[in-house]
Amino acid sequence: MKYVIGIDIGTSAVKSVLVSAEGRVVCEHSESYPLHRPEPGWSEQNPEDWAEQTIISLRKLMVKAKVDPSEVEGLSFSGQMHGLVLLGGNGQVLRPAILWNDTRTTPQCRKIEDKLGSQLLDIARNRALEGFTLPKILWVQEHEPEILSQAEVFLLPKDYVRYRLTGSFAMDYSDAAGTLLLDVAGKAWSSEIAGAFDLPLSLCPQLVDSSDLTGTLLPEVAEATGLLPSTKVFAGGADNACGAIGAGILGEGKTMCSIGTSGVVLSYENRKDINPQGKMHFFNHGEKDAFYVMGVTLAAGHSLSWFKDTFAKDMSFDSLLEGIESVPAGSGGLLFTPYISGERTPHPDANIRGSFIGMDSGHTLKHFARSVLEGITFSLRESIDIIRQSGKEITEVTAIGGGAQNEAWLQMQADIFNAEIVKLESEQGPALGAAMLAAYGCGWFTSLAQCAEAFIRPAKTYAPNREQADAYTELFEIYQNVYGQTRGLNERLAAFRQ
């Protein structure tokens, strides 16, 4: 037998999966690490926690799986995007990593926009948002200049772990695209953007493709993990890029909808001249010379969790959603907007907040629960529509994450998106995508698409119900009016938020 390992460096834990040549997940193991919030709006982690817990996770994975280490040919990574790790001349970490969900950098975002103007979208293809890496570097430049002066290189989370395992610095294009320092179409660090802020290009690591070989395990790491020093280590990719690979989004028109805490609509793109003008993200894919467009709903699954915890705390999710298929489309005239944490696509607005509109005394808990699902799905439909308006035909969407666990919700997605929804037989998300990069890098397959054919199997397809789809098209038009009608009210209410 031969195997590869996929490692996903998440925000709360690292997950390792051992995958056979047939695409079967033989074993998996997770290890958690802490998140630190030293100031309001700050979100930091100790990069060494990622490395140590990854080594522990790999060791326990090998013990549980009971496979010969000589059978593990390679491993690769998926990782949380955007997080800033600054390293000094001898590779030491200079300060805690500033994570993707850290919101301290609003002034730096405005500085980037003022300095670069339209050049930012022309080169980086994305707006300056607090989550991205360049604003974090500028925050350190302004508030901790003595730290930045010592920095020799910056890495992202999975790249730091890979450095600790192999001793080499590198960053793949899919993760580099989320820094705002990459010329996304040109696949090179941007001297124009770096120079505008007096940042040396030497701060940026070597760029590689996600399936490139970046070294083998250091002897001490091999001993600690139970693997061989000859184990091949491949670059890996950003979590969304690896999630796309793990869902088979590897060809023109292929689209996925991932509903977790946030919600993501991601569509494969082979045209490098696409510029969504900041309406959606445009990033390099984990597949060589490919790209993807992506829209984000900040509070997708989080909206449902918030609703359950606030109004049905003693119920399970299954109990809360039981029978919602009997509630008609439109939830009896009740409409929910999932802006409870602000919004990203198509409204990058930190001040907007959610709402229930159309409540009356006839509405029950089931009406509210269904309206929450509908509102989340309407928000994701806005991303679907932006992709369609670019000229892309979307007739099929692969559903992953929590939104793929409920049959009524899957049918709702088919009706609201007006597309067939495909649920996968076994879903491992970004960790599987990382394993597929290793399998392709090891030469098991001639392409990632061929790997996907062997590793990914559909379980069930949900087709749109024409009557329901027509009703949702009308309701969606009403939904789209809510943002404009409530924006001013929410700006005034912001003064009363604690």
C-alpha positions in Angstrom: 0.0 0.0 0.0 1.0 3.6 -0.5 -0.4 6.7 1.3 -0.2 10.5 1.4 -1.0 12.8 4.3 -3.0 16.1 4.1 -2.5 18.6 6.9 -5.0 21.4 7.5 -3.8 24.3 9.7 -7.1 25.7 10.9 -7.8 28.6 13.3 -8.7 26.3 16.2 -6.9 23.0 15.4 -4.7 21.2 13.0 -6.2 18.2 11.3 -4.1 15.4 9.6 -5.6 12.8 7.3 -4.0 9.7 5.9 -5.3 8.8 2.5 -4.7 5.7 0.4 -4.0 5.6 -3.3 -7.7 4.8 -3.9 -8.7 8.1 -2.2 -9.9 6.4 1.0 -9.4 8.3 4.2 -7.7 5.6 6.3 -7.2 7.6 9.5 -7.4 11.2 10.8 -6.4 13.1 13.9 -6.8 16.6 15.2 -4.9 18.6 17.9 -6.2 22.0 19.1 -4.3 25.2 20.1 -5.3 28.4 21.8 -6.4 31.7 20.2 -5.4 34.9 22.0 -7.3 38.2 22.0 -5.0 40.6 24.0 -7.0 43.7 22.9 -10.6 44.2 21.5 -10.6 43.3 17.8 -7.3 41.5 18.0 -6.8 37.9 17.1 -3.4 36.2 17.5 -1.7 32.8 17.8 1.7 31.6 18.6 3.1 30.1 15.4 5.1 27.5 17.4 1.8 26.1 18.7 0.9 25.2 15.1 4.2 23.5 14.5 4.3 21.6 17.8 0.7 20.4 17.5 1.2 19.4 13.9 4.1 17.2 14.9 2.0 15.7 17.7 -0.9 15.2 15.3 1.3 13.4 12.8 2.8 11.1 15.4 -0.6 10.1 16.8 -1.9 9.7 13.2 0.8 7.2 12.5 0.3 5.3 15.8 -3.5 5.1 15.2 -3.1 4.0 11.5 -0.4 1.4 12.2 1.0 1.8 8.7 4.7 1.4 7.8 6.3 4.8 7.5 8.0 3.7 4.2 4.5 3.5 2.7 3.8 7.3 3.3 5.3 8.9 0.2 4.5 12.5 0.8 2.5 15.2 2.6 1.1 18.6 1.9 -0.8 21.4 3.6 -3.9 23.5 3.6 -3.9 26.6 5.9 -5.9 29.5 7.2 -5.2 32.4 4.9 -3.8 35.9 5.5 -2.2 35.4 8.9 1.1 37.3 9.3 4.2 35.5 10.7 7.3 37.7 10.8 10.7 35.9 11.1 14.1 37.3 11.9 17.5 36.4 10.4 17.8 33.0 12.1 14.2 32.0 11.5 12.9 33.0 14.9 9.4 34.3 15.3 9.5 38.0 16.1 5.9 38.5 17.4 2.7 36.5 17.7 0.9 35.9 14.3 -1.8 38.3 13.4 -4.7 36.2 12.1 -7.3 36.6 9.3 -10.1 37.5 11.7 -8.1 40.3 13.4 -9.8 43.7 12.7 -7.3 46.3 14.0 -6.2 47.3 10.6 -9.0 49.6 9.3 -6.7 52.7 9.2 -4.1 50.7 7.2 -6.8 49.6 4.7 -7.8 53.2 4.1 -4.1 54.1 3.7 -3.6 51.4 1.0 -6.7 52.6 -0.9 -5.6 56.2 -0.7 -2.1 55.5 -1.8 -2.8 53.0 -4.6 -6.3 53.9 -5.9 -7.4 51.8 -8.8 -3.9 50.3 -9.1 -4.7 47.9 -6.2 -7.5 46.2 -8.1 -5.5 46.2 -11.3 -2.6 44.4 -9.7 -3.9 42.5 -6.6 -7.4 42.1 -7.9 -8.9 42.5 -4.4 -10.0 45.3 -2.1 -8.0 46.2 1.0 -9.8 44.4 3.7 -8.8 44.0 7.4 -8.2 40.3 7.0 -5.5 40.6 4.4 -1.8 40.4 5.1 -0.5 43.8 3.8 -2.6 45.8 6.2 -1.1 43.8 9.0 2.4 44.4 7.9 1.7 48.2 7.7 0.2 48.0 11.2 3.5 46.5 12.5 5.4 49.2 10.5 3.5 51.9 12.2 3.1 50.5 15.8 6.1 48.2 16.1 8.8 49.6 13.8 11.5 47.9 15.8 10.0 44.5 15.0 9.6 45.1 11.3 13.2 46.4 11.1 14.4 42.9 12.3 12.2 41.0 9.9 13.9 39.1 7.1 10.9 37.3 5.7 7.1 37.0 6.3 5.2 33.7 6.0 1.6 32.6 6.2 0.5 30.0 8.8 0.9 26.8 6.7 4.2 28.1 5.3 5.6 28.5 8.8 4.7 24.9 9.7 6.3 23.7 6.5 9.4 25.7 7.3 9.6 24.1 10.7 9.2 20.6 9.1 11.7 21.1 6.2 13.9 24.2 7.0 13.0 25.9 3.8 11.0 29.1 3.1 8.4 29.3 0.3 4.8 30.4 -0.4 2.4 29.1 -3.0 0.5 31.4 -5.3 -3.0 30.6 -3.8 -2.0 31.8 -0.4 0.2 34.7 -1.7 -2.9 36.0 -3.6 -4.4 36.8 -0.2 -1.6 39.1 0.9 -2.4 42.1 -1.4 1.3 42.0 -2.4 1.0 39.6 -5.3 0.4 40.5 -9.0 -2.2 37.9 -9.2 -2.3 37.6 -13.0 1.4 38.0 -13.4 2.2 35.5 -10.6 5.0 37.6 -9.1 5.4 39.8 -6.1 4.4 43.4 -6.9 7.3 45.9 -6.7 4.8 48.7 -7.3 2.7 47.8 -4.2 5.7 46.9 -2.0 7.5 50.1 -3.0 4.6 52.3 -2.3 5.0 51.4 1.4 8.8 51.2 1.5 8.7 47.4 1.9 11.7 45.5 0.5 10.7 42.7 -1.9 13.3 40.6 0.0 10.6 40.4 2.8 8.6 38.1 0.4 9.5 34.4 0.2 10.1 32.4 -2.9 6.9 31.7 -4.9 6.0 28.1 -5.9 3.1 26.2 -7.2 0.9 24.3 -4.7 2.0 20.9 -6.0 5.8 21.8 -6.1 8.2 19.7 -4.0 9.6 22.0 -1.3 11.9 19.5 0.5 11.8 16.5 2.8 11.4 16.1 6.6 14.2 17.3 8.8 15.8 14.3 10.6 14.6 15.4 14.1 11.0 16.0 12.7 11.0 12.6 11.1 11.9 11.0 14.4 9.3 13.0 16.3 6.5 12.1 13.9 7.3 8.5 13.1 7.8 9.3 9.4 10.9 8.9 7.3 13.4 11.7 6.6 12.8 10.9 2.9 9.1 11.8 3.1 8.4 14.3 0.4 6.9 17.7 1.4 4.8 19.6 -1.1 3.9 23.3 -0.9 0.2 23.1 -0.3 -2.4 25.9 -0.6 -4.8 28.3 1.0 -7.7 26.6 2.8 -10.3 27.8 0.2 -8.1 26.7 -2.7 -7.6 23.3 -1.1 -11.3 23.1 -0.2 -12.0 23.6 -3.9 -9.6 20.8 -4.9 -11.1 18.5 -2.3 -14.6 19.2 -3.8 -13.4 18.6 -7.4 -13.6 22.3 -8.5 -11.0 21.7 -11.2 -12.6 22.8 -14.5 -14.4 25.7 -16.2 -17.9 26.2 -14.8 -17.2 24.1 -11.7 -18.6 25.8 -8.6 -18.9 25.0 -4.9 -20.9 26.4 -2.0 -19.3 25.8 1.4 -21.4 26.7 4.5 -19.5 26.7 7.7 -19.4 29.6 10.2 -19.0 31.8 7.2 -20.3 30.9 3.7 -18.3 30.7 0.5 -19.3 30.5 -3.1 -16.2 29.6 -5.2 -16.0 29.1 -9.0 -13.1 27.9 -11.1 -11.7 30.4 -13.6 -9.1 29.9 -16.3 -9.2 33.5 -17.5 -6.5 35.7 -15.9 -7.9 38.9 -17.3 -11.0 38.7 -15.1 -11.3 41.7 -12.7 -14.4 41.7 -10.5 -13.6 45.2 -9.4 -13.7 44.3 -5.7 -17.2 42.8 -5.8 -15.7 39.4 -5.3 -12.3 37.9 -4.4 -10.1 36.8 -7.3 -7.3 34.5 -6.3 -4.9 32.0 -7.8 -6.1 28.4 -7.6 -4.1 25.5 -6.2 -4.1 24.1 -9.7 -1.2 25.5 -11.8 -2.1 28.6 -13.9 -5.7 28.6 -12.8 -7.7 31.0 -10.7 -11.0 31.2 -8.8 -13.6 33.9 -8.0 -15.0 33.8 -4.5 -17.8 35.5 -2.6 -18.2 35.4 1.1 -21.1 35.6 3.5 -19.6 36.4 6.9 -22.3 34.9 9.1 -23.7 31.9 7.2 -23.8 28.9 9.6 -23.1 31.4 12.4 -26.5 33.0 11.7 -28.2 29.6 12.3 -26.0 28.9 15.4 -26.8 32.4 16.8 -30.6 31.8 16.2 -30.6 28.4 17.9 -28.5 29.6 20.9 -30.7 32.6 21.4 -34.2 31.3 20.7 -34.0 27.5 20.9 -31.0 26.8 23.2 -32.3 23.5 24.5 -33.0 22.1 21.1 -30.6 20.2 18.8 -30.1 21.5 15.3 -31.9 18.4 14.0 -34.9 19.2 16.2 -34.9 22.8 15.3 -34.9 22.0 11.6 -37.2 19.0 11.7 -40.3 19.7 9.6 -39.2 22.9 8.0 -39.9 21.4 4.6 -43.6 21.7 5.5 -43.2 25.5 5.7 -43.9 27.1 2.3 -41.1 29.0 0.4 -40.9 32.5 1.8 -41.7 31.4 5.4 -45.1 33.0 5.3 -43.8 36.4 4.4 -40.9 36.4 6.9 -37.5 37.5 5.5 -34.2 37.3 7.3 -30.9 39.0 6.3 -27.8 37.4 7.7 -25.8 40.5 8.4 -25.3 39.9 12.1 -21.5 40.2 11.8 -21.5 42.8 9.0 -21.2 41.6 5.4 -18.6 40.9 2.8 -20.2 40.0 -0.6 -21.5 42.0 -2.4 -21.6 44.6 0.4 -18.2 45.0 2.2 -19.9 46.8 5.1 -18.8 46.4 8.7 -21.7 48.4 10.0 -24.7 46.7 8.4 -26.7 44.4 10.7 -29.3 41.6 10.3 -33.0 41.9 10.4 -36.3 39.9 10.4 -38.9 41.7 8.2 -42.5 40.7 7.9 -43.1 39.2 11.3 -46.7 38.6 12.3 -48.5 36.7 15.1 -49.0 33.6 12.9 -45.3 32.9 12.6 -43.9 30.0 14.6 -40.4 28.9 15.5 -40.4 26.8 12.3 -41.1 29.9 10.2 -38.2 31.7 11.8 -35.9 28.8 11.4 -36.7 28.4 7.7 -36.4 32.1 7.1 -32.9 32.0 8.6 -31.9 29.3 6.1 -33.5 31.2 3.3 -31.7 34.4 4.2 -28.3 32.7 4.3 -29.0 31.1 1.0 -30.2 34.3 -0.6 -26.9 36.0 0.5 -24.9 33.2 -1.2 -27.2 33.6 -4.3 -25.8 37.1 -4.6 -22.4 35.7 -5.2 -23.8 33.1 -7.7 -25.4 35.9 -9.6 -22.2 38.0 -9.8 -20.4 35.0 -11.3 -23.2 34.4 -13.8 -23.1 38.1 -14.8 -19.4 37.6 -15.7 -20.6 35.3 -18.5 -20.2 32.0 -16.7 -23.0 29.4 -16.8 -23.7 27.7 -13.5 -26.0 24.7 -13.7 -24.4 22.6 -11.0 -23.0 23.4 -7.5 -21.2 21.1 -5.2 -22.3 21.6 -1.6 -19.9 21.1 1.3 -19.8 22.0 5.0 -22.7 22.2 7.4 -25.0 23.3 4.7 -24.6 19.9 3.1 -25.9 18.0 6.1 -29.6 18.8 5.9 -31.7 17.6 3.0 -34.3 20.3 3.2 -31.5 22.9 3.1 -29.9 21.2 0.1 -33.2 21.3 -1.8 -33.6 24.9 -0.8 -30.1 25.7 -2.3 -31.2 24.0 -5.5 -34.3 26.1 -5.7 -32.7 29.4 -4.8 -29.6 29.0 -6.9 -31.7 27.4 -9.7 -29.0 24.8 -10.2 -28.5 21.1 -9.4 -26.8 20.7 -6.0 -24.4 17.8 -5.6 -23.6 16.3 -2.2 -20.4 14.2 -1.9 -20.1 10.7 -0.6 -17.3 11.6 1.8 -16.3 15.1 2.5 -12.9 16.0 4.1 -12.7 19.5 2.8 -9.3 21.3 2.7 -7.4 18.4 4.3 -8.4 16.1 1.4 -7.4 18.8 -1.1 -3.9 19.0 0.6 -3.6 15.2 0.4 -4.6 15.4 -3.3 -1.8 17.9 -3.9 0.6 15.4 -2.4 -0.7 12.5 -4.4 -0.4 14.5 -7.6 3.1 15.8 -6.6 4.2 12.2 -6.0 3.2 11.4 -9.6 0.3 9.1 -8.8 -1.8 11.0 -11.3 -1.2 13.0 -14.5 -3.4 15.9 -13.3 -5.4 17.0 -10.3 -8.6 16.5 -12.3 -7.6 12.8 -12.8 -6.9 12.6 -9.0 -10.4 14.1 -8.3 -12.0 11.4 -10.5 -10.4 8.7 -8.3 -10.8 10.4 -4.9 -14.2 12.2 -5.1 -17.5 10.5 -5.4 -21.0 12.2 -5.6 -23.6 10.7 -3.3 -26.8 12.5 -4.3 -28.1 15.3 -6.6 -30.9 17.7 -5.8 -32.7 19.3 -8.8 -34.5 22.6 -8.7 -38.3 22.5 -8.2 -39.6 24.8 -10.9 -42.5 26.2 -8.8 -40.3 26.8 -5.8 -37.5 28.3 -7.9 -39.9 30.8 -9.5 -41.2 31.8 -6.0 -37.7 32.2 -4.8 -36.7 34.4 -7.8 -39.5 36.8 -6.7 -38.5 36.7 -3.1 -34.8 37.2 -3.9 -35.7 40.6 -5.6 -37.3 41.7 -2.3 -34.3 40.4 -0.3 -31.9 42.5 -2.5 -33.8 45.7 -1.5 -33.3 45.2 2.2 -29.7 46.2 2.4 -30.3 49.6 0.8 -33.4 50.2 2.9 -31.7 49.4 6.2 -28.2 50.7 5.7 -28.9 54.2 7.0 -30.9 52.9 9.9 -28.0 50.6 10.9 -25.5 53.5 10.7 -27.7 55.4 13.2 -28.1 52.4 15.5 -24.3 51.8 15.6 -24.0 54.5 18.3 -26.1 52.4 20.6 -24.2 49.1 20.2 -22.2 48.0 23.2 
